[in-house]
C-alpha cells in the first residue's frame, strides 16, 4: 500500500525530534566518548537532544523605512476620505 501524494513530505520531518533511535544514540555517545564496543547496546545512558532554532533574518534599513512608511500612508489616505 502506498502513501497518498498529499500526505507525503518533501524533506522528511521538518520539526525537531525528541526521541533518538538506538543507532543515533550510540553515534552521539561515541562522539562524546561515553560508549565503547564492549558496552552493550542495551541500557544506554541518556543523550541530550538539542533543538535547532532558526532565527529570522533582519530587514535592511531601507526596507524598514519603506515598510514603516507604507502603513502610515494608508492611514492618512483613509482619514482624507472621511
C-alpha positions as MATLAB code, in Angstrom:
seq = 'XXXXXXXXXXXXXXXXXXXXXXXXXXXXXXXXXXXXXXXXXXXXXXXXXXXXXXXXXXXXXXXXXXXXXXXXXXXXXXXXXX';
ca = [
       0.000    0.000    0.000;
       1.397    3.414   -0.909;
       1.066    6.795    0.749;
      -1.174    9.365   -0.888;
       0.702   12.252   -2.543;
      -0.995   14.830   -0.335;
       0.328   13.087    2.804;
       3.966   12.878    1.701;
       6.535   15.366    2.874;
       9.274   16.502    0.555;
      12.091   16.947    3.029;
      11.113   14.367    5.622;
      10.476   15.522    9.156;
      10.784   19.279    9.456;
      10.249   19.631   13.195;
      12.788   18.633   15.841;
      12.551   15.093   17.195;
      12.903   14.483   20.914;
      13.470   10.705   20.714;
      16.503    9.179   19.002;
      16.836    5.667   17.650;
      19.292    3.326   19.339;
      21.779    3.736   16.479;
      21.584    7.540   16.711;
      22.128    7.405   20.472;
      25.183    5.183   20.045;
      26.611    7.588   17.439;
      26.184   10.544   19.807;
      27.723    8.611   22.694;
      30.693    7.637   20.515;
      31.252   11.296   19.623;
      31.208   12.180   23.331;
      33.473    9.198   24.248;
      30.818    7.841   26.601;
      30.359    4.434   24.909;
      32.713    1.677   23.752;
      32.228   -1.533   21.782;
      32.464   -3.574   24.997;
      29.357   -1.842   26.327;
      26.145   -3.436   25.172;
      23.502   -1.739   23.036;
      21.015   -2.031   25.906;
      20.653    0.280   28.922;
      22.283    3.186   27.133;
      22.765    6.422   29.076;
      20.577    9.383   28.277;
      21.553   11.688   25.423;
      20.534   15.332   25.301;
      18.795   16.357   22.073;
      19.343   19.981   21.166;
      16.643   21.749   19.204;
      17.855   23.934   16.385;
      16.212   27.343   16.356;
      16.283   29.228   13.076;
      16.440   32.962   13.592;
      14.539   35.310   11.335;
      16.580   37.466    9.009;
      16.744   41.124    9.918;
      15.454   43.636    7.422;
      17.832   46.135    5.927;
      17.477   49.798    6.895;
      15.987   50.749    3.520;
      13.355   48.027    3.744;
      12.385   49.032    7.295;
      11.814   52.641    6.277;
       9.615   51.726    3.309;
       7.679   49.201    5.403;
       7.134   51.789    8.117;
       6.076   54.449    5.608;
       3.533   52.247    3.822;
       1.115   51.723    6.768;
       1.306   55.407    7.679;
       0.405   56.425    4.132;
      -2.614   54.120    4.112;
      -3.937   55.566    7.384;
      -3.648   59.141    6.111;
      -5.480   58.180    2.927;
      -8.353   56.759    4.987;
      -8.683   59.900    7.072;
      -8.792   62.128    3.980;
     -11.722   60.148    2.544;
     -13.864   60.775    5.643;
];
